[in-house]
Amino acid sequence: MSCDDTRKTVFIIEDEKAIAELLSYALEREGFKTIAEYKGIEGINKVKATKPDLLILDLMLPDINGIDVCKKVKSEFEIPVIILTAKSDIVDKVTGFNYGADDYITKPFDVREVVARVKAAFRRIEEIRGNMRQPDRIILNDNTYVNVDGREVIKYGETITLTPKEFELIYLLAQNKGMVFSRDKLLDRVWGYDYAIDTRSVDIHILRLRKKIGDFNGIVIKTVFGVGYKMD
Ligand code: CA
């Protein structure tokens, strides 16, 4: 076993050793670190001790029910859980999801399917984290910034209130500094496809926005002649 710390750890609680080994082998080959445990109670303790990134959990365990393991683990910390079961019983599926299982795989399974589901679970987590990492402010110049949470602009410490469309316009441009947006593109992105306005409305909104934030010379929101607008 290498000591590459960047590997994600998948914990497997499964009493059928052959299945646990197959999963470990397949996941390690894909670059994951795995830990396997064959009993529920021991599994809970080891999951708590090792804090893995994901749990693959068999429902039918010799000592306690997998659902109880799921409940217990989920009540202690945030971890995605993929449940394995020999039963295709819909009742179990519903129960599993009720207790916080994130995904569900019915035995017999193709191991590649499990690997794919594990990867999908990690992708979802990355996406959520990515969204949370959004900066709460985007600097426009020395004295002005967009307050993303408040959907407003702050200039010299003073709040400038924006309409929803004005905020979306300035947020889009500020998030993509250096990128030129045509009027059509701004219409699509800010107003969506069901707009009943024409591209001149974009100019009117930009004009109003500039006025509000005191950008009278178009230094913050730049006009790219014949094309559209951008921020640098
Ligand atoms: Ca079992």
Boltz pocket constraint, residues with backbone or C-beta under 6 A from the ligand:
constraints:
  - pocket:
      binder: B
      contacts: [[A, 14], [A, 15], [A, 16], [A, 58], [A, 59], [A, 60], [A, 61]]
      max_distance: 6.0
